[in-house]
Amino acid sequence: MTDPRRSSRGFSSLGNIMVLGGDPKAPSPISRISRSDLELLMRTLEVSFVRLSECVVSSGFGLMLGSHDAPGLHYNLRGHGVGYIGNGPAIELEPHTMIIVPPHSPLRIDVPGARSSSTVKLVDGKTNCTLIDGVHRYVAGGGTPDVLMICGFFHAVYASSISLFGTLSAPIVERFEACNMLDQTLKAALAELVSQEVGAHAMSSALLKQVIVTLLRRALSSPNSWVEQFSLLRDPQIARAFAVMVDNPGAPHTVQSLAGSASLSRSAFMARFHDVIGRSPMLVLRDLRMRQAARQLTSGTYSVEQVAANAGYESRSSFIRAFRNTFGLDPSSFRASRLSVSPSSAVGFDLDEK
């Protein structure tokens, strides 16, 4: 089976992910968790793994990994490639890239050949998996692999009941450095499984928790908007309303309907939403809609009318006015500017409160 290299297309409803050839500059998070709340989260965090494995891919091959009902963790130990989650945009894989994949989302890892126009031969991980020293190894290609990743599925629970990543709707992508030693930590977790000594499972879970804690520390500084979901943990009812907005920004939300989703009165909802996020629900909803609109315009596959409808605007002129107020350009000019620049800056954008 062969497949041409795909362009960076698609969008996600939450979070700015680093797409292939993308600008690392991400939209400013709407809200960020406080240091004290993050400290509490980490003290009550419980992490357990479902499975850990190795994934190796050679040049000219692509490895297709199935989905799981638990979130996935994929860490690139070495090499360069491209990842695709479902039909989403391409994710550039560099050494020390970590991807948290939402539940029920398949992952594909491509390592294109020397020629940019080359195709990759796809390999189904289910049919090309071997058990080596107690560790499952998924292989695409032969010889020395170009990309080596540690992959697995896990559960992370806060305060014994709240899943941190179970409702994730878009992938988290973060770049780390060798000095963070996450590669060594994950290798040690695999080694524990290989040893099959007493407490191996507990030790592997403890090591995986170190990896998750290192990621969560990024919630204080990362410019990527995945950090938003953690700022809401101290108020599950507001988190529920925010999830409704994120899941479908273009729906006809009102303050009253959002308050209902949080099981709160209108006044209590407004007060608590502003206390947690620092802005009104309608301002946040506008930014979520504009963020989605910008991604759809950048993908080049939607008309302005479709983008406007998807963002919940019945009037094209109202959408254009709101978009111009946010980005300083009308949608057509925005799309042209993004598609005409070099690939290295084709998909970055900022959202400022207006």
N, C-alpha and C positions, 0 to 999 in steps of 0.2 A: 504494500500500500504506500502510495506517495502522496505528498501534499505540498503545494508551494508555500513558501514563507508568507505568513499573513502580515498585513499592515497593522498599525496601531489603531484599532477601531473599537467602538463600544464605549459604554459608560457604566457607572455604578451609582446607586442612589446615596451612598454614604461613603465618605472618605476619598481622598485624592490619592490614587496609586501611581507609582512611578511606571509609566509606560515606556516601551522601547523608543529611544530617541527623545524621551520626554524631558521637560524642564524640571529640575528638582524643586523648584519654587512652587509650593502648594498653597491653596487658599487658606487663610488664617482660620484656625478652629473657632467655632462659634462659642465654645465654652471649654474650660480646662479644669481638671480636678485640682484641688488644693493639696499642698504638701501634707497637711495633717490627715485629710481624708485618704490620700494614697497610702500613708503609713498605716492607717487602720486597715485598709484593704489588704495590704501585704501581711499584716499580723494574723489575719483570719483567713488567708488564702490556702486552699487545699488543691493540690494538683496530683492527678493520677494519669498514667498513660494507658492507652488502649493497645497500641502497637508501635514499635520502632523498627525501622528497616533502612537499608541502603538502596539508593537509586543511582545507577551509573549509565551514562549516555555517551556514545561515541559520535564523532563528527559525521554528519550526514544522516543522523537518526533522530527520531522523536519517540519519547516514552509516554504512553497514555496510562494514567493512574485513575482508578475508579474513585467514586465518592464514598463518604461514610457519614453516619448520622452524628458523629463527633467532629469538632473542628480539627483541621490538619495543621501540622507544623512542619515546614520544609526549610532546611538550612543548607546553603550551598558551601561546601567545604573548599572546592576548587573548580577552576574553569569558568568559561563564559558561555551563556546560552540564552534562551528565550522561554519564558513560561506563559501559559495561557490557562486561565481559569474559566471554564465554560466557554461562552462566546464573548468574553471580555477582551479588553485590549492586551497587547503584548506587554510582558513585564521583563525588563532586562535583568538577567541573572549574572551577578558578579560574585566573586568570592566574598563570603560573610554576608550575603543577602539572606534575610529571614522573611518568609511569607507565612502568615496565618490565613488559612483558607477556610471560608465559611462551611458549616455543615452541608452535606448533600451537594457538594460542588466538586466536579472532576478537575484534575490538573493534568496538563500536558507539558512536557519538558522537551524543547527542541534544541539541537545543536546543529545549525546550518553548516553546509560544507564551505569550502574556501571561496567559491563563487557566490556572490550575493543573490544570484537568481536561481541557485540550486534548490532542488527539492529535498525533503527529508523523507526517509523511509520510516513509517510509523509502526511501532511495536506495542502491542497490548500487554501491559504489565501482568495481567492475570495469566497469560499463557507463557510468559518468559520470566518465571520467578524460581529461584533456587534457594535452598536452605543451607547456609554455610555457618558452621559453628553455632547453630541455634538462632541465627539472624537471617531474616528473609532479605534476599538481594534481587532487586528488579533491574533487568539489564536490557539495554537497547544498543545493539552493535557489538563489535568484537574488538579485541586488542586492548590497548591502553585507553581507558575512558577519558573523554575531554571534560566531562562534568561529573562530579561526585557529590551527592547530596545525602544528608540524613533526613529521613522523612518519618512522620508518625502521626498518630491521632491521639488526642488527649482530652481530659476534662479539667477545667479550672473553675472552682466554686468559691464564692466569697460569702462569709458569714453563714456557712453550712447550707445555704439554700439558693443563692443567686449565681447563675452561670455567667461567667464573664464574656465568653465567646459563643455561647450556644445560639444566640439570636443575631450573630454577626451577618450583615447583609452584603458586605463588600470586603475584599481581602485587605489585610494589613501588610504593608511592605516597608521594611526598615533595613538600612545598611548599617552594619557594624564594622568594627576594626578588629585586627588580630589581637590587639591588647585586651579586648573584652573577653577573650578566651572561651567564647561560646562553642567553638569547634571542639576544644579539648573537653569541655563539660559534656557535650553530646556524645563524643567518643567514649568517655568514661561511662555514660549511661548504657551505651551499647555493650561495653566490656562487662558490665555487671550482669547483663542478661546472658552473655556468653558463659560467664563463670558458673551460673546456676547455683551459686552458693546460697546459704540461708540468708534471707533478707535482701536478695537481689532485686526483687520487685520494689521493695520499699526504698532501697538505695537509688534505683533508677528514677523513681518518682521524685525523690528529694533533689536529684541532680536536674531533672526537668523543671522542677520548681525554680531553681536558680536561673534557668534560661528565661522563664516567664517573668520573674521578678526583674531581670535585666531589661526585658522589653517594657514592662510597666513603668520603669524609671523614665523611659522616654516620654511618658505622658506629661511630664513636667516641662519638656523642652521641644518635643517634636513639632514641626510646623504642619504635619499631616493631620487631617481632620478626623482620623480614627480616634483620636484622644477624646473627642466629644462624649462618647458613650460612657466613659469612666467618670466624668464630672457629674453624671446623673445618678450614680449609685446610692447617694445618700437620700434620695427621694424616689422610690420605685414608682409611685403614681405619676410623677412628672416624667420619669423615664419611659413609662408606657405611652404617654401622649406624644413624647418626642419620637418614639419608635413608629407611631402611626404616621407622623409627618414625614419621616425619612422614608418609610416604606412606599409612600405614594404622594410626593409633594404636589402633584397636579390635581389631587382630589379636591372637591369643594369644601375644604376645611373651614370651620368658623371657630371663634373662641368657645362658643357654646358646645359645639360637637367635640372639640378637643377636651374641654372640661369634662364632658360625659365619658370620654374614653379613659380619663383619669379618675372617674368616680368622685369628682369634686364639684362644688358649686362654682359658678363663673368667677365670683370675686376671690374665692380661695385659690382657684387654679391660677388666676392672673398673678396673685401675690406670690404664690410658691414658685411658679415658673420663673418669674423675674428674680426671685431670691436665688434659685439654683443656677440659672443661665445668665442673668444680668441684662436681659433684653426681653421685649414683649414677644408673645407667641407669633404675632403676625409679621414682625420684622424678621424673626428667625425663619418663618415659612417662606418669606420672600427670598431670603438668601439661599435656602435649599432649592427653591425653584430656579433661581438664576444659576446656581451651580450645575444643576441638571441640564438646563438649557445650554450652557456654555459647552458642556461635554458633548451634547448631541450635535451642536453646530460644528464642533471641532471634528467629530467623526466623519462629517461630509455625507452622511447617508439620510439625513432628514431635511425636508423643506422647512422654511421659516414658519409656515402655517402649522406643520406637524409639531415642531418644537413648541410653538405657542400653545397649541392644544394640550400637549403633554404636560406643560407647565401650569395648566389650569386657566388659561386666558381664552375667553370667548372672542375677544376683539384683538385683531392683529396689531392695531395701532396702540392699544393699551400695553400689549406685550413689548412692542418696540420701545415705547416710552420708558417702561420699567427697566428694560435691558440697558438702554442708553444711560439711564441714571446710575446704574450699577457699574458698568464697564467703560462708559465714555464713548462707546461706539454703538451704531445700530447693528442688529444681528448679522446682516449681510456683510458689512465691512469687517466685523469681528471674525467671521468665518474666513473671509478672504485673507485677512492679515495672518491668521493662524495657518492656513494651508499654503501660503506663499512663502513663509519664512523657512529657514533651514530646519531639518528635522530635530535639531538639538533644542529648539525652543518652540516647538509647535503646540505644546499642550499645557503650558503653565499659565495660571491666571490667579488674580487676587480678588478677594471679596472684602470690601471695606464697608463698615456700617455707614449708612446714609440716612 
